[in-house]
Amino acid sequence: MAVRLAGPLGAWIRPGRDLVKPAPVVVLALAWFAAFSLRSGFVGLGPALPALTADLALSFAQSSILVSVPTLLMGLMAVPGGSLADRWGPTRVIALGLALVAVGGGLRAVAPAYPLLLVISVVFGAGIGIAQPPLPRLMRSHFPGRLGVTTGVYASGLVSGSIVGAAASGVMLARTAGAHGWRLPVAAWGILAGVTFLVWMLVMRPWRAPEPERGIRRISVDQAGEAAVWSPWRDRKMWIAAGIFAAQGLVYYLLVAWLPAVYSEAGADATASAALFAVFNASTLPGILLFPIWSDRIGRRRPPVMLASCLYLIGVLGLLFFPFANPWRWLWPALAGSGVAALFGMSLVLPADIAPRGRTGSAAGMAF
């Protein structure tokens, strides 16, 4: 006899063979930690890079390649990562990506010389590139009616990983003496990715057959045929979504790179620049969470995209022309940060909306 439990415990314990399936809240939490691990080790290398460069006697060109190569691999491996997610299921491909991130991220800390470090960095970047596109497919499979909410939640893991990775690496470096101090934060983020991988394997069990999309009992012959011939590279809407993704990425990285210089040129001291830059980073979290949730509430994606674009445009123009005009100087970084993060979250929702069933991974891979 099947027993159904009421209350919060009912979401965790289900009768029969459902006992082996993780509850939706568990899937979403694991997706958040996976996203966190895909960013913390990548961004966390930045504060350690000067010490690494000095310790291994690298040139500035060599040290810059250690950052650019994973970034390049994140793009190059996105397309095969998305295609594999459609073929194998997102659970398996995320597990593969996390394994590469854990191995590559951890081994960077023990690399004795530049050639091996470069090879390991390729593995690390490939893991990130493979694991990112399956996340939208995972949301489409488990939460077809709540894409905005769930995308906002897991995407906040990407933002949190960037913020915590940079901040915590700086703290670890400050407390570590010696020429090899850079190895501690690099190893820590690799270990964290390894723990995330192990928990993912134990809970999600990727060796099982891929689950069908929830809420979908049957796909018609026409729908199956559409999915078979559909390509994101020939879909006008997907090019618009990819353009939004590229535009927000360009704006975000330009702001991260040049915002401190903007404040310095305007006459700010280091303390004021750091405080204003912290406002920019802090405002990204509510932006990436609230706008996708709002899009689910109203059942439309265009209004949040348009409003987010206006927010970051106003913020960037304010930074450009009136960076220290009181009382607006705190408003400009907040608008820019929340707007560009909201666009990032919305650009992760759009591929799942546009692609036919079974092709979300390919769509996300094209956008990434």
C-alpha positions as CSV (number, residue, x, y, z in Angstrom):
1,M,0.0,0.0,0.0
2,A,1.4,3.4,-1.0
3,V,1.6,6.0,1.7
4,R,1.5,9.7,0.9
5,L,2.9,12.1,3.4
6,A,1.6,15.6,3.8
7,G,3.5,18.8,4.5
8,P,7.1,19.6,3.5
9,L,8.3,16.0,4.0
10,G,5.9,14.9,1.2
11,A,8.1,16.7,-1.3
12,W,11.1,14.6,-0.3
13,I,9.5,11.1,0.3
14,R,7.4,9.6,-2.4
15,P,5.8,6.1,-2.6
16,G,7.0,3.3,-4.8
17,R,9.8,3.7,-7.2
18,D,9.6,7.5,-6.9
19,L,11.7,7.1,-3.8
20,V,14.8,6.9,-6.0
21,K,14.0,10.2,-7.7
22,P,15.3,13.5,-6.3
23,A,12.6,16.1,-5.4
24,P,12.4,19.2,-7.5
25,V,13.8,21.4,-4.8
26,V,16.9,19.1,-4.6
27,V,17.4,19.2,-8.4
28,L,17.2,23.0,-8.3
29,A,19.6,23.2,-5.3
30,L,22.1,20.9,-7.0
31,A,21.9,23.0,-10.2
32,W,22.7,26.1,-8.2
33,F,25.8,24.4,-6.6
34,A,26.9,23.1,-10.0
35,A,26.6,26.7,-11.5
36,F,28.5,28.0,-8.5
37,S,31.3,25.6,-9.1
38,L,31.5,26.5,-12.8
39,R,32.3,30.1,-11.9
40,S,34.2,30.1,-8.6
41,G,37.3,28.4,-9.8
42,F,37.4,30.4,-13.1
43,V,37.0,33.8,-11.4
44,G,38.9,32.7,-8.3
45,L,42.2,32.4,-10.3
46,G,42.2,36.2,-11.0
47,P,43.4,37.3,-7.5
48,A,46.0,34.5,-7.5
49,L,47.4,35.3,-10.9
50,P,50.1,37.8,-9.9
51,A,51.5,35.4,-7.3
52,L,51.3,32.5,-9.8
53,T,53.1,34.5,-12.4
54,A,55.9,35.4,-10.0
55,D,56.2,31.9,-8.6
56,L,56.5,30.1,-11.9
57,A,58.5,33.0,-13.5
58,L,55.9,33.5,-16.3
59,S,55.7,36.3,-18.8
60,F,52.6,38.5,-18.8
61,A,51.6,36.9,-22.1
62,Q,51.8,33.4,-20.6
63,S,49.8,34.4,-17.5
64,S,47.1,36.0,-19.7
65,I,46.8,32.9,-21.8
66,L,46.0,30.9,-18.6
67,V,42.9,33.1,-18.3
68,S,42.0,33.4,-22.0
69,V,42.3,29.7,-22.9
70,P,39.5,28.6,-20.5
71,T,37.4,31.5,-21.8
72,L,37.9,30.3,-25.3
73,L,37.1,26.7,-24.4
74,M,33.9,27.8,-22.7
75,G,32.7,29.0,-26.1
76,L,34.2,26.2,-28.3
77,M,32.8,23.4,-26.2
78,A,29.3,24.9,-25.7
79,V,28.0,23.6,-29.0
80,P,29.1,19.9,-28.5
81,G,28.0,20.3,-24.8
82,G,24.5,21.3,-25.8
83,S,24.2,18.6,-28.5
84,L,25.4,16.0,-26.0
85,A,22.7,17.2,-23.5
86,D,20.0,16.6,-26.1
87,R,21.4,13.1,-26.9
88,W,22.5,11.8,-23.5
89,G,20.4,13.9,-21.2
90,P,21.5,16.9,-19.2
91,T,22.2,15.0,-16.0
92,R,25.0,13.0,-17.6
93,V,26.6,15.9,-19.4
94,I,26.6,18.1,-16.3
95,A,28.3,15.2,-14.5
96,L,31.0,15.0,-17.2
97,G,31.6,18.8,-17.1
98,L,31.8,18.9,-13.3
99,A,34.3,16.0,-13.4
100,L,36.6,17.9,-15.8
101,V,36.2,21.1,-13.8
102,A,37.1,19.3,-10.6
103,V,40.1,17.4,-12.1
104,G,41.4,20.4,-14.1
105,G,40.7,22.9,-11.4
106,G,42.4,20.9,-8.7
107,L,45.4,19.8,-10.7
108,R,46.2,23.4,-11.6
109,A,47.3,23.8,-7.9
110,V,50.0,21.2,-8.2
111,A,51.3,21.9,-11.7
112,P,55.1,22.4,-11.5
113,A,55.6,24.3,-14.8
114,Y,53.8,26.3,-17.4
115,P,53.3,23.6,-20.2
116,L,51.4,21.2,-17.9
117,L,49.5,24.1,-16.3
118,L,48.3,25.2,-19.8
119,V,47.1,21.7,-20.7
120,I,45.3,21.4,-17.4
121,S,43.7,24.8,-18.0
122,V,42.4,23.5,-21.4
123,V,40.7,20.6,-19.5
124,F,39.3,23.0,-16.9
125,G,37.8,25.3,-19.6
126,A,36.4,22.4,-21.6
127,G,34.6,21.2,-18.5
128,I,32.9,24.6,-18.0
129,G,32.0,24.8,-21.7
130,I,30.4,21.3,-21.6
131,A,28.5,21.8,-18.4
132,Q,26.9,25.2,-19.0
133,P,24.4,24.4,-21.9
134,P,22.8,21.4,-20.3
135,L,21.6,23.6,-17.4
136,P,18.7,25.2,-19.5
137,R,17.9,21.7,-20.8
138,L,17.7,20.5,-17.2
139,M,15.3,23.3,-16.3
140,R,13.1,22.5,-19.3
141,S,13.1,18.8,-18.4
142,H,12.1,19.2,-14.7
143,F,10.3,22.6,-14.6
144,P,8.6,23.2,-17.9
145,G,6.1,25.6,-16.4
146,R,8.5,27.5,-14.2
147,L,11.4,28.3,-16.5
148,G,11.8,31.9,-15.4
149,V,11.9,31.1,-11.7
150,T,14.2,28.1,-11.9
151,T,16.5,29.8,-14.4
152,G,16.8,32.8,-12.1
153,V,17.7,30.5,-9.2
154,Y,20.4,28.5,-10.9
155,A,21.8,31.5,-12.7
156,S,22.2,33.3,-9.4
157,G,24.7,30.4,-8.7
158,L,26.8,31.6,-11.6
159,V,26.8,35.2,-10.3
160,S,27.4,34.1,-6.7
161,G,30.3,31.9,-7.8
162,S,32.0,34.9,-9.5
163,I,31.5,37.2,-6.5
164,V,32.5,34.6,-3.8
165,G,35.3,33.2,-5.9
166,A,37.0,36.5,-6.3
167,A,36.5,37.6,-2.7
168,A,37.4,34.3,-1.0
169,S,40.5,33.9,-3.1
170,G,41.7,37.3,-2.0
171,V,41.1,36.4,1.7
172,M,42.9,33.0,1.3
173,L,45.9,34.7,-0.4
174,A,46.1,37.3,2.4
175,R,46.3,34.6,5.0
176,T,48.8,32.5,3.1
177,A,52.5,33.3,3.2
178,G,55.2,32.2,0.8
179,A,55.7,32.1,-2.9
180,H,53.3,29.1,-3.3
181,G,50.4,30.8,-1.6
182,W,48.4,30.9,-4.8
183,R,48.0,27.2,-4.8
184,L,45.7,27.2,-1.8
185,P,42.7,29.1,-3.4
186,V,43.2,27.3,-6.7
187,A,43.1,23.9,-4.9
188,A,40.1,24.9,-2.8
189,W,37.9,25.7,-5.8
190,G,38.9,22.4,-7.4
191,I,38.0,20.5,-4.2
192,L,34.7,22.3,-4.0
193,A,33.9,21.2,-7.6
194,G,34.9,17.7,-6.8
195,V,32.5,17.6,-3.8
196,T,29.7,19.0,-6.0
197,F,30.5,16.3,-8.6
198,L,30.3,13.5,-6.0
199,V,27.0,14.8,-4.5
200,W,25.6,15.2,-8.1
201,M,26.5,11.5,-8.8
202,L,25.0,10.2,-5.6
203,V,21.7,12.1,-5.9
204,M,21.1,12.5,-9.6
205,R,22.5,9.1,-10.6
206,P,23.4,10.0,-14.2
207,W,23.9,6.3,-15.2
208,R,20.1,5.9,-15.2
209,A,18.2,6.4,-18.5
210,P,17.4,10.1,-19.1
211,E,14.1,11.2,-17.7
212,P,11.4,12.5,-20.1
213,E,10.4,16.1,-19.8
214,R,7.9,16.5,-17.0
215,G,4.3,17.3,-17.9
216,I,4.8,15.9,-21.4
217,R,3.1,12.5,-22.0
218,R,3.2,12.3,-25.7
219,I,4.9,14.1,-28.6
220,S,3.2,14.1,-31.9
221,V,4.8,13.0,-35.2
222,D,4.8,16.6,-36.4
223,Q,6.5,17.8,-33.3
224,A,9.1,15.0,-33.5
225,G,9.7,15.8,-37.1
226,E,10.1,19.5,-36.3
227,A,12.7,18.7,-33.6
228,A,14.6,16.5,-36.0
229,V,15.1,19.1,-38.7
230,W,15.2,22.3,-36.5
231,S,18.6,24.0,-36.1
232,P,19.3,27.0,-33.9
233,W,21.6,28.3,-36.6
234,R,18.7,28.7,-39.0
235,D,16.2,30.2,-36.5
236,R,15.8,34.0,-36.5
237,K,14.6,34.1,-32.9
238,M,17.6,32.1,-31.7
239,W,19.9,34.6,-33.4
240,I,18.1,37.4,-31.5
241,A,18.5,35.5,-28.2
242,A,22.2,34.9,-29.0
243,G,22.6,38.6,-29.8
244,I,21.1,39.5,-26.4
245,F,23.5,37.0,-24.7
246,A,26.5,38.4,-26.5
247,A,25.5,42.0,-25.9
248,Q,25.1,41.5,-22.1
249,G,28.4,39.6,-21.9
250,L,30.2,42.4,-23.7
251,V,28.8,45.1,-21.4
252,Y,29.4,43.1,-18.3
253,Y,33.0,42.3,-19.0
254,L,33.7,45.9,-20.1
255,L,32.2,47.2,-16.9
256,V,34.1,44.7,-14.7
257,A,37.4,45.6,-16.5
258,W,37.0,49.4,-16.7
259,L,34.6,50.5,-13.9
260,P,37.5,51.0,-11.4
261,A,39.3,53.0,-14.0
262,V,36.2,55.2,-14.6
263,Y,36.1,56.0,-10.9
264,S,39.8,56.6,-10.7
265,E,39.7,59.0,-13.6
266,A,36.8,60.9,-11.9
267,G,39.0,61.5,-8.9
268,A,37.8,58.7,-6.5
269,D,40.1,57.2,-3.9
270,A,40.6,53.5,-3.6
271,T,38.0,53.2,-0.8
272,A,35.3,55.0,-2.7
273,S,36.0,53.0,-5.9
274,A,35.8,49.7,-4.0
275,A,32.5,50.7,-2.4
276,L,30.9,51.7,-5.7
277,F,32.3,48.6,-7.4
278,A,30.8,46.5,-4.6
279,V,27.4,48.1,-5.3
280,F,27.7,47.0,-9.0
281,N,28.4,43.4,-8.0
282,A,25.8,43.3,-5.3
283,S,23.1,44.6,-7.6
284,T,23.6,41.7,-10.0
285,L,22.0,39.2,-7.7
286,P,18.5,40.7,-7.4
287,G,18.6,41.5,-11.1
288,I,19.3,37.9,-12.2
289,L,16.7,36.5,-9.8
290,L,13.8,38.9,-10.1
291,F,13.5,39.5,-13.8
292,P,13.1,35.9,-14.9
293,I,10.6,35.4,-12.0
294,W,8.7,38.4,-13.2
295,S,8.6,37.0,-16.8
296,D,7.0,33.9,-15.5
297,R,4.4,35.9,-13.5
298,I,3.3,37.9,-16.5
299,G,3.8,35.1,-19.0
300,R,5.9,37.2,-21.4
301,R,9.7,37.6,-21.9
302,R,9.8,40.8,-23.9
303,P,8.9,43.4,-21.1
304,P,11.6,42.2,-18.7
305,V,14.2,42.2,-21.5
306,M,13.2,45.7,-22.6
307,L,13.2,47.1,-19.0
308,A,16.6,45.5,-18.2
309,S,18.1,47.0,-21.4
310,C,16.8,50.4,-20.3
311,L,18.2,50.0,-16.8
312,Y,21.7,49.2,-17.9
313,L,21.7,51.8,-20.6
314,I,20.8,54.5,-18.1
315,G,23.4,53.2,-15.7
316,V,26.1,53.1,-18.3
317,L,25.3,56.6,-19.6
318,G,25.3,57.9,-16.0
319,L,28.7,56.3,-15.4
320,L,30.0,57.9,-18.6
321,F,28.8,61.4,-18.1
322,F,28.1,61.9,-14.4
323,P,30.0,59.2,-12.4
324,F,30.1,61.3,-9.2
325,A,27.0,63.5,-9.4
326,N,25.4,63.4,-6.0
327,P,23.1,61.6,-5.0
328,W,23.2,59.6,-8.2
329,R,26.6,58.1,-8.0
330,W,25.3,55.1,-6.1
331,L,22.4,54.7,-8.5
332,W,24.5,54.3,-11.7
333,P,26.4,51.1,-10.7
334,A,23.2,49.7,-9.2
335,L,21.2,50.2,-12.4
336,A,24.0,48.9,-14.6
337,G,24.6,45.8,-12.5
338,S,21.0,44.9,-12.1
339,G,20.2,45.6,-15.8
340,V,23.1,43.6,-17.2
341,A,22.5,40.7,-14.8
342,A,18.7,40.7,-15.6
343,L,19.6,40.4,-19.3
344,F,21.9,37.5,-18.6
345,G,19.1,35.7,-16.7
346,M,16.6,36.3,-19.5
347,S,19.1,35.2,-22.2
348,L,19.3,31.9,-20.4
349,V,15.5,31.5,-20.4
350,L,15.0,32.3,-24.1
351,P,16.6,29.2,-25.6
352,A,14.3,27.0,-23.6
353,D,11.3,29.0,-24.9
354,I,12.4,29.0,-28.5
355,A,13.7,25.5,-29.1
356,P,11.3,22.6,-29.8
357,R,11.2,19.8,-27.3
358,G,14.4,17.8,-27.2
359,R,16.6,20.5,-28.7
360,T,17.0,22.9,-25.8
361,G,20.6,21.9,-25.3
362,S,21.5,22.7,-28.9
363,A,19.9,26.1,-28.6
364,A,21.7,26.9,-25.3
365,G,25.0,25.7,-26.8
366,M,24.6,28.1,-29.7
367,A,23.8,31.0,-27.4
368,F,26.8,30.3,-25.2
